[in-house]
Amino acid sequence: MADVLSSIMNSNGYASVAFNNVDFNFGSLLGDAVTILHELGHVYQYLFGQNSTAIKDDQGNADLTKANSALVKSKCFPGVVF
């Protein structure tokens, strides 16, 4: 996911999600939705603190990135097969 999106907190206290210059399409609208919600979870964390969301900082940690996405799938799309 880091290849497509990244979320950052700037020095002014604003969080943003940057879409990189690549084709943003994982083959399904659900996959795209999971990615966007995953990144917005990071933005929420930046704005409201580390314990404000179950999404954890996953920079450089592929296993944690997968776990964060799995969490989004289970909470936002329960029962949906991806």
C-alpha positions, 0 to 999 in steps of 0.5 A: 500500500505504501507504493500507492498512498502515504499519509503524513502529518506536517509541521502545521498540525495538518494530516494529509494523504498523498496519492503517488503517481501510479495507477490507483486500482487494485482490481476492485472498488472494495480493494481501493476502499480498504486502501483509502480507509487504511490510510485515513486511519493513519491520518486519524492517528496523527490528528488524535494520538497514537491510541485513538485508532486501532490502525498502527504505524506500519511504515517499513513493516509489511506484516503490520501493513497487512494486519492493518488492512485485515483490520479494516476489512473485518471492521468495515466490510464484515463477511465480504469476500475479497 
